[in-house]
Amino acid sequence: MDQNLIKVLSENIDKDCIDMIISNCPKGAELSKIKVRPVLLKGNLLFQASEFKGKQVFHNNYSKEELLHKLSEWLTNYFKQVELRTQSKLVTILISKKGNATIKIKNKTDSQVKAELNLSHNREKSYVLPEGTPVPFLKDLGVMTEEGKVVKAKYDKYKQINRFLEFIEDIVPSLDIGRELTIIDFGCGKSYLTFAMYYYLQVLKGYDIRVIGLDLKKEVIEHCNVLAKRYNYDKLHFLVGDIASFEGVDKVDMVVSLHACDTATDYALYKAIRWNAEVILSVPCCQHELNQQMENDVLNPILHYGIIKERMAALATDALRAELLEAAGYKAQILEFIEMEHTPKNLLLRGVKKDQRSKLADKLKLELSEEKMLSYEKTREFLNVEPTLYQLLVNNQPLSSN
């Protein structure tokens, strides 16, 4: 590729880059266009390329050096036009049939620079599934238009999906991606996040996964199976059933439970622990159990107020669940799932197996940390509560509730 062209691209692909569109490919080419934008992941500046192949879009993150290498390949074999916007310039590149590059660099006026800087400051954060790139399941679920624009009424759902994928991105190193992974999504509902998880892990990342979505609503499950078949998601299946009695698998690598109501979350966590799942992701909902049990004379001036007791009980429920995960050998965290302004159900419990050896343990020999359980018991007795997950674990109940 022309050395001058490489020099121009290298000088303008940096932190001031806004975006780049690579287009004008030969008829019948595998790629139709590519959109590139800078993203900041864990403090590192990368460039996300959205590659359009037929009706599918593939996302890949590249360092600057990797992107320059890909650009050389794309502009040599496929594309003849580049439009690159930076904070201060507009770079246009046209490549002739003989491979000669015509480069035009136009400096923006001060008013243009100021306007774009203001827009940049107000712009939404970078998303794993960026707006403007159509994603089939998001279109069919009503989150995106055909052009990839997020439907205004579904923007909270769009942000929630991307936030969830950030958690998935974080836990991938904890999974053995060298073999088929089994993932269970308890209480999947309309399955926005189930489809997103499969799309990210299998379609974008190419991991060998099997995903099972479970819910009690037959009509919803049937619709989800139709969509999975339409997208050729061969290892994504939805089943009708409840969490407590599900026995469809012997080994599960990751358990997801999003907004399972009240004690259904406890059964999902218990199943995950007994399966020795490497990763647990749970967003609890409707924590009623402890609100009905919690009593303490010392705390009575606080618990006397219904709304305060309700909120304290919800927080205590999830904190005690996290402690039981710790006792069962997990590194447990309670994280903000999405900003409170978008949903009050905004806490996520994340458990990652700490001891690799314990992953191979016989699931019938469930052992809990004595130190953790001693501390847990003191708190449980102080609050005068008998949480469902606690009862399941200390009684070492079998996986089926039957």
C-alpha positions as CSV (number, residue, x, y, z in Angstrom):
1,M,0.0,0.0,0.0
2,D,1.1,3.6,-0.7
3,Q,3.5,4.7,2.0
4,N,2.1,8.2,2.0
5,L,-1.4,6.7,2.6
6,I,-0.1,4.7,5.6
7,K,1.5,7.8,7.0
8,V,-1.7,9.8,6.8
9,L,-3.7,7.0,8.4
10,S,-1.2,6.5,11.1
11,E,-1.1,10.2,12.0
12,N,-4.9,10.5,12.3
13,I,-5.8,7.2,14.0
14,D,-5.4,8.3,17.6
15,K,-7.4,9.5,20.6
16,D,-8.7,12.4,18.6
17,C,-10.3,10.1,16.0
18,I,-14.1,10.3,16.0
19,D,-14.9,7.6,13.5
20,M,-14.0,6.1,10.1
21,I,-16.1,4.6,7.3
22,I,-14.5,2.3,4.8
23,S,-16.6,1.7,1.7
24,N,-16.9,1.3,-2.1
25,C,-16.1,-2.4,-2.5
26,P,-16.3,-4.5,-5.7
27,K,-19.6,-6.0,-6.5
28,G,-20.0,-9.4,-4.9
29,A,-17.3,-8.9,-2.3
30,E,-17.6,-10.6,1.0
31,L,-17.5,-7.3,3.0
32,S,-19.8,-4.5,2.1
33,K,-18.5,-1.8,4.4
34,I,-16.7,-1.3,7.7
35,K,-17.3,1.3,10.5
36,V,-14.4,2.0,12.9
37,R,-14.7,4.0,16.2
38,P,-12.3,4.4,19.2
39,V,-13.3,2.6,22.4
40,L,-11.7,2.7,25.8
41,L,-11.5,-0.7,27.4
42,K,-10.0,-1.1,30.9
43,G,-7.9,2.0,30.3
44,N,-6.6,1.0,26.9
45,L,-7.4,2.8,23.7
46,L,-8.6,0.4,21.1
47,F,-10.5,0.7,17.8
48,Q,-13.7,-1.3,17.3
49,A,-14.3,-2.4,13.7
50,S,-17.9,-3.3,12.7
51,E,-17.5,-5.5,9.6
52,F,-20.7,-5.8,7.5
53,K,-21.0,-9.2,5.7
54,G,-24.3,-9.7,4.1
55,K,-27.0,-9.4,6.8
56,Q,-24.5,-10.0,9.6
57,V,-22.2,-7.6,11.4
58,F,-19.1,-8.8,13.2
59,H,-17.3,-6.6,15.8
60,N,-13.6,-6.8,16.5
61,N,-11.4,-4.6,18.7
62,Y,-7.9,-3.8,17.4
63,S,-4.9,-1.9,18.7
64,K,-3.6,0.9,16.4
65,E,-0.9,-1.3,14.9
66,E,-3.4,-4.1,14.3
67,L,-5.9,-1.7,12.7
68,L,-3.2,-0.3,10.4
69,H,-2.4,-3.8,9.3
70,K,-6.1,-4.6,8.7
71,L,-6.5,-1.4,6.7
72,S,-3.7,-2.4,4.4
73,E,-5.5,-5.6,3.8
74,W,-8.9,-4.1,3.3
75,L,-7.8,-1.2,1.0
76,T,-5.7,-3.6,-1.1
77,N,-8.3,-6.3,-1.6
78,Y,-11.7,-4.7,-1.0
79,F,-12.4,-1.1,-0.5
80,K,-11.6,2.1,-2.5
81,Q,-12.9,4.9,-0.2
82,V,-12.2,6.0,3.3
83,E,-13.8,8.9,5.3
84,L,-12.0,9.6,8.6
85,R,-13.2,12.2,11.0
86,T,-11.0,13.5,13.8
87,Q,-11.7,16.4,16.3
88,S,-10.0,18.8,13.9
89,K,-9.9,17.3,10.4
90,L,-11.9,15.5,7.8
91,V,-9.7,13.0,5.8
92,T,-11.1,11.6,2.5
93,I,-9.2,8.9,0.6
94,L,-10.1,7.6,-2.9
95,I,-8.2,4.7,-4.4
96,S,-8.2,4.2,-8.2
97,K,-8.4,0.9,-10.0
98,K,-4.6,1.0,-10.4
99,G,-4.2,1.4,-6.7
100,N,-3.2,5.1,-6.7
101,A,-4.5,7.0,-3.7
102,T,-6.0,10.5,-3.8
103,I,-5.9,12.1,-0.3
104,K,-7.8,15.2,0.7
105,I,-7.4,16.7,4.2
106,K,-9.8,19.4,5.2
107,N,-9.3,21.3,8.5
108,K,-12.5,22.1,10.4
109,T,-13.4,25.6,11.3
110,D,-13.2,26.7,15.0
111,S,-17.0,26.6,15.2
112,Q,-17.1,23.1,13.8
113,V,-14.5,21.9,16.3
114,K,-16.3,23.5,19.2
115,A,-19.7,22.0,18.2
116,E,-18.2,18.5,17.8
117,L,-16.4,18.8,21.2
118,N,-19.7,19.7,22.9
119,L,-21.3,16.7,21.2
120,S,-18.5,14.5,22.3
121,H,-18.9,15.6,25.9
122,N,-22.6,14.8,25.8
123,R,-22.2,11.6,23.8
124,E,-23.2,8.3,25.4
125,K,-20.5,5.9,26.4
126,S,-19.1,3.3,24.0
127,Y,-21.2,0.1,24.0
128,V,-20.4,-3.5,23.3
129,L,-23.2,-3.5,20.8
130,P,-22.9,0.0,19.3
131,E,-25.9,2.0,18.0
132,G,-25.9,2.3,14.3
133,T,-24.9,-1.4,13.8
134,P,-28.1,-3.5,13.2
135,V,-28.2,-6.6,15.3
136,P,-30.9,-9.2,14.2
137,F,-32.3,-10.2,17.6
138,L,-32.4,-6.6,18.8
139,K,-34.5,-5.7,15.7
140,D,-36.9,-8.5,16.3
141,L,-37.2,-7.8,20.0
142,G,-38.1,-4.2,19.1
143,V,-35.0,-2.6,20.6
144,M,-33.5,-1.5,17.2
145,T,-34.8,-0.3,13.9
146,E,-33.7,-1.8,10.6
147,E,-31.0,0.8,10.4
148,G,-29.6,-0.1,13.8
149,K,-31.0,3.0,15.6
150,V,-32.2,2.3,19.1
151,V,-35.9,2.8,19.6
152,K,-36.3,5.6,22.1
153,A,-38.8,3.7,24.3
154,K,-36.3,0.8,24.5
155,Y,-33.2,2.8,25.3
156,D,-33.1,1.7,29.0
157,K,-33.3,-2.0,27.8
158,Y,-30.5,-1.3,25.3
159,K,-28.2,0.1,28.0
160,Q,-29.1,-2.8,30.3
161,I,-28.1,-5.3,27.6
162,N,-24.8,-3.6,27.0
163,R,-24.1,-3.4,30.8
164,F,-24.8,-7.1,31.1
165,L,-22.4,-7.9,28.2
166,E,-19.7,-5.9,30.1
167,F,-20.1,-8.3,33.0
168,I,-19.9,-11.3,30.6
169,E,-16.7,-9.8,29.1
170,D,-15.2,-9.6,32.5
171,I,-15.8,-13.2,33.5
172,V,-14.7,-14.9,30.2
173,P,-11.1,-15.5,31.6
174,S,-12.7,-17.5,34.4
175,L,-14.2,-20.0,31.9
176,D,-12.5,-22.9,30.2
177,I,-13.1,-21.7,26.6
178,G,-11.2,-24.6,25.1
179,R,-14.2,-26.9,25.3
180,E,-18.0,-26.6,25.0
181,L,-19.5,-24.6,27.8
182,T,-23.0,-25.1,29.2
183,I,-24.8,-21.9,30.4
184,I,-28.2,-21.9,32.1
185,D,-30.4,-18.8,32.2
186,F,-33.1,-19.3,34.8
187,G,-36.2,-17.2,34.4
188,C,-35.2,-15.9,31.0
189,G,-38.5,-14.2,30.2
190,K,-38.4,-12.5,26.8
191,S,-34.7,-13.4,26.7
192,Y,-33.2,-10.0,25.6
193,L,-30.1,-10.8,27.7
194,T,-30.1,-14.5,26.8
195,F,-29.9,-13.7,23.1
196,A,-27.3,-11.0,23.8
197,M,-25.1,-13.4,25.7
198,Y,-25.3,-16.0,22.9
199,Y,-24.7,-13.4,20.2
200,Y,-21.6,-12.0,22.1
201,L,-20.0,-15.3,23.1
202,Q,-20.8,-17.4,20.0
203,V,-21.3,-15.1,17.1
204,L,-18.8,-12.3,17.9
205,K,-16.3,-14.3,19.9
206,G,-16.7,-17.7,18.3
207,Y,-16.7,-19.7,21.6
208,D,-18.2,-23.2,21.7
209,I,-21.2,-22.7,24.0
210,R,-24.6,-24.3,24.7
211,V,-27.2,-22.0,26.3
212,I,-30.5,-23.1,27.8
213,G,-33.1,-20.6,28.7
214,L,-35.8,-21.7,31.3
215,D,-39.1,-20.0,32.0
216,L,-42.6,-20.9,33.1
217,K,-44.4,-18.9,30.3
218,K,-45.0,-21.4,27.4
219,E,-45.9,-18.7,24.8
220,V,-42.8,-16.7,25.5
221,I,-40.6,-19.9,25.3
222,E,-42.2,-20.9,22.0
223,H,-41.5,-17.4,20.5
224,C,-37.9,-17.4,21.7
225,N,-37.3,-20.9,20.1
226,V,-38.7,-19.5,16.8
227,L,-36.3,-16.6,16.9
228,A,-33.3,-18.8,17.8
229,K,-34.1,-21.1,14.8
230,R,-34.5,-18.0,12.5
231,Y,-31.0,-16.8,13.5
232,N,-29.5,-20.3,13.1
233,Y,-28.5,-20.3,16.8
234,D,-28.1,-24.0,16.9
235,K,-27.0,-24.3,20.5
236,L,-29.5,-21.9,22.0
237,H,-32.7,-23.7,23.3
238,F,-35.6,-22.5,25.5
239,L,-37.5,-24.9,27.8
240,V,-40.7,-24.5,29.9
241,G,-40.0,-25.3,33.6
242,D,-39.3,-23.9,37.0
243,I,-35.9,-23.4,38.7
244,A,-36.4,-25.6,41.7
245,S,-37.2,-28.8,39.9
246,F,-35.0,-28.4,36.7
247,E,-32.8,-31.5,36.2
248,G,-31.9,-31.3,32.5
249,V,-28.1,-31.3,32.9
250,D,-25.4,-32.8,35.1
251,K,-22.7,-30.1,34.6
252,V,-23.1,-26.3,34.2
253,D,-20.3,-23.8,33.7
254,M,-22.2,-20.6,34.2
255,V,-25.6,-19.9,35.8
256,V,-27.5,-16.7,35.0
257,S,-30.6,-15.7,37.0
258,L,-32.0,-12.2,36.1
259,H,-35.0,-10.9,38.0
260,A,-36.1,-14.3,39.4
261,C,-38.7,-13.4,41.9
262,D,-38.1,-13.7,45.7
263,T,-36.8,-17.2,46.7
264,A,-36.5,-18.4,43.0
265,T,-33.1,-16.6,43.1
266,D,-32.1,-18.8,46.1
267,Y,-32.9,-22.0,44.2
268,A,-30.9,-20.7,41.2
269,L,-27.9,-19.9,43.4
270,Y,-28.2,-23.3,45.1
271,K,-28.3,-25.1,41.8
272,A,-25.2,-23.2,40.6
273,I,-23.3,-24.1,43.8
274,R,-24.2,-27.7,43.7
275,W,-23.2,-27.9,40.0
276,N,-19.8,-26.3,40.9
277,A,-20.5,-23.6,38.2
278,E,-17.4,-21.5,37.6
279,V,-19.5,-18.3,37.3
280,I,-22.8,-17.1,38.8
281,L,-24.5,-13.9,37.6
282,S,-27.7,-13.1,39.4
283,V,-29.9,-9.9,39.6
284,P,-32.4,-10.6,42.4
285,C,-35.9,-9.3,42.4
286,C,-38.8,-9.0,44.9
287,Q,-36.9,-9.9,48.1
288,H,-40.0,-10.5,50.3
289,E,-38.8,-13.4,52.5
290,L,-36.7,-11.5,55.1
291,N,-39.1,-8.6,55.2
292,Q,-41.6,-11.0,56.7
293,Q,-39.1,-12.6,59.1
294,M,-36.7,-9.8,60.3
295,E,-37.1,-8.9,63.9
296,N,-34.7,-7.3,66.4
297,D,-35.4,-5.2,69.5
298,V,-32.2,-3.1,69.0
299,L,-33.2,-2.2,65.4
300,N,-36.9,-1.8,66.2
301,P,-36.8,2.1,65.9
302,I,-35.6,1.6,62.4
303,L,-37.6,-1.5,61.4
304,H,-40.8,0.1,62.8
305,Y,-41.1,2.0,59.5
306,G,-42.4,-0.2,56.7
307,I,-40.6,1.2,53.7
308,I,-37.3,1.3,55.6
309,K,-37.7,-2.3,56.8
310,E,-38.5,-3.3,53.2
311,R,-35.3,-1.7,51.8
312,M,-33.2,-3.0,54.7
313,A,-34.6,-6.5,54.2
314,A,-33.8,-6.4,50.4
315,L,-30.2,-5.3,51.1
316,A,-29.7,-7.8,53.9
317,T,-31.1,-10.6,51.7
318,D,-28.5,-10.0,48.9
319,A,-25.7,-9.5,51.3
320,L,-26.4,-12.8,53.1
321,R,-26.6,-14.5,49.8
322,A,-23.2,-13.2,48.8
323,E,-21.8,-14.4,52.1
324,L,-23.1,-17.9,51.5
325,L,-21.4,-17.8,48.0
326,E,-18.2,-16.9,49.8
327,A,-18.7,-19.8,52.2
328,A,-19.2,-22.1,49.3
329,G,-15.9,-21.2,47.7
330,Y,-16.7,-18.3,45.5
331,K,-15.3,-14.8,45.2
332,A,-18.6,-12.9,45.6
333,Q,-19.3,-9.3,44.6
334,I,-22.4,-7.1,44.7
335,L,-22.2,-4.7,41.8
336,E,-24.4,-2.0,40.3
337,F,-26.1,-3.6,37.3
338,I,-27.5,-0.4,35.9
339,E,-28.0,3.1,37.2
340,M,-30.9,3.5,39.7
341,E,-32.6,6.0,37.5
342,H,-33.3,3.3,34.9
343,T,-34.5,0.5,37.2
344,P,-34.7,0.0,41.0
345,K,-33.6,-3.7,40.5
346,N,-30.0,-2.6,40.0
347,L,-27.8,-4.9,42.0
348,L,-26.0,-7.9,40.5
349,L,-24.5,-10.7,42.5
350,R,-21.4,-12.1,40.8
351,G,-19.7,-15.3,42.0
352,V,-16.5,-16.7,40.5
353,K,-15.1,-20.0,41.8
354,K,-11.9,-19.2,43.7
355,D,-10.2,-22.6,44.0
356,Q,-9.8,-24.3,40.7
357,R,-9.5,-27.7,42.4
358,S,-13.0,-27.3,44.0
359,K,-14.5,-27.2,40.5
360,L,-13.7,-30.9,40.2
361,A,-15.2,-31.7,43.6
362,D,-18.0,-34.2,43.9
363,K,-21.2,-32.2,44.0
364,L,-22.6,-34.5,46.8
365,K,-19.8,-33.4,49.1
366,L,-20.7,-29.8,49.6
367,E,-18.4,-28.1,52.1
368,L,-18.9,-24.7,53.5
369,S,-16.2,-22.6,55.1
370,E,-16.5,-22.8,58.9
371,E,-15.1,-19.3,59.4
372,K,-17.5,-17.8,57.0
373,M,-20.5,-19.7,58.4
374,L,-19.7,-18.7,62.0
375,S,-19.8,-15.0,61.0
376,Y,-22.9,-15.6,58.9
377,E,-24.7,-17.4,61.8
378,K,-24.2,-14.5,64.1
379,T,-25.7,-12.1,61.6
380,R,-28.6,-14.4,60.8
381,E,-29.4,-14.9,64.5
382,F,-29.2,-11.1,65.2
383,L,-31.8,-10.5,62.4
384,N,-33.8,-13.6,63.4
385,V,-34.1,-14.9,59.9
386,E,-34.0,-18.2,58.1
387,P,-33.2,-17.5,54.4
388,T,-34.1,-20.2,51.9
389,L,-30.5,-20.4,50.5
390,Y,-29.2,-21.0,54.0
391,Q,-31.7,-23.8,54.6
392,L,-30.9,-25.5,51.3
393,L,-27.2,-25.4,51.9
394,V,-27.0,-26.5,55.6
395,N,-29.5,-29.3,54.9
396,N,-27.5,-30.2,51.8
397,Q,-30.7,-30.8,49.8
398,P,-30.6,-32.8,46.6
399,L,-30.7,-30.8,43.3
400,S,-34.3,-31.6,42.7
401,S,-36.9,-30.2,45.0
402,N,-39.1,-33.3,44.5
